[in-house]
């Protein structure tokens, strides 16, 4: 059974603050990865770093700005009280 967004509880404030911290760190990591890609010779690890960092930034940013996890992670939410 899947619940709609109206039936799901929003992420609580302490976890949104933590997601904001992770989002901020991932923005710094994006800058570091770009710098690494420019200054170092080409290496395949840049693609792996980019994928992980962008996934972290997307998920944490979505939690911070909407209060919900992305659609593919909505199963992690609990139902609102009374359901």
ZIFEN-V761266 format. One record per residue. N is the residue number from 1. PSI is psi in whole degrees, 0 to 359 (999 if undefined). NEAR is the number of other ideal C-beta (glycine too) atoms within 8 Angstrom. Layout:
n:N psi:PSI near:NEAR
n:N psi:PSI near:NEAR
This chain:
n:1 psi:127 near:2
n:2 psi:140 near:5
n:3 psi:149 near:10
n:4 psi:169 near:6
n:5 psi:328 near:7
n:6 psi:336 near:4
n:7 psi:352 near:8
n:8 psi:148 near:13
n:9 psi:140 near:8
n:10 psi:159 near:6
n:11 psi:134 near:11
n:12 psi:159 near:6
n:13 psi:316 near:5
n:14 psi:324 near:6
n:15 psi:330 near:9
n:16 psi:324 near:12
n:17 psi:317 near:8
n:18 psi:318 near:8
n:19 psi:324 near:14
n:20 psi:321 near:10
n:21 psi:317 near:8
n:22 psi:322 near:10
n:23 psi:316 near:12
n:24 psi:315 near:8
n:25 psi:324 near:8
n:26 psi:329 near:12
n:27 psi:319 near:9
n:28 psi:323 near:8
n:29 psi:326 near:11
n:30 psi:316 near:11
n:31 psi:319 near:8
n:32 psi:321 near:8
n:33 psi:320 near:12
n:34 psi:317 near:8
n:35 psi:318 near:8
n:36 psi:319 near:10
n:37 psi:328 near:8
n:38 psi:318 near:6
n:39 psi:335 near:5
n:40 psi:157 near:7
n:41 psi:156 near:3
n:42 psi:134 near:4
n:43 psi:146 near:6
n:44 psi:341 near:5
n:45 psi:337 near:6
n:46 psi:321 near:11
n:47 psi:318 near:7
n:48 psi:316 near:8
n:49 psi:315 near:11
n:50 psi:317 near:9
n:51 psi:315 near:8
n:52 psi:316 near:8
n:53 psi:318 near:12
n:54 psi:325 near:9
n:55 psi:317 near:8
n:56 psi:316 near:11
n:57 psi:319 near:12
n:58 psi:312 near:9
n:59 psi:312 near:12
n:60 psi:323 near:13
n:61 psi:322 near:10
n:62 psi:319 near:11
n:63 psi:318 near:14
n:64 psi:312 near:10
n:65 psi:335 near:6
n:66 psi:336 near:6
n:67 psi:358 near:7
n:68 psi:156 near:12
n:69 psi:163 near:10
n:70 psi:163 near:9
n:71 psi:322 near:4
n:72 psi:354 near:4
n:73 psi:13 near:8
n:74 psi:341 near:13
n:75 psi:346 near:5
n:76 psi:347 near:5
n:77 psi:152 near:11
n:78 psi:163 near:5
n:79 psi:156 near:9
n:80 psi:157 near:8
n:81 psi:141 near:5
n:82 psi:359 near:3
n:83 psi:999 near:6
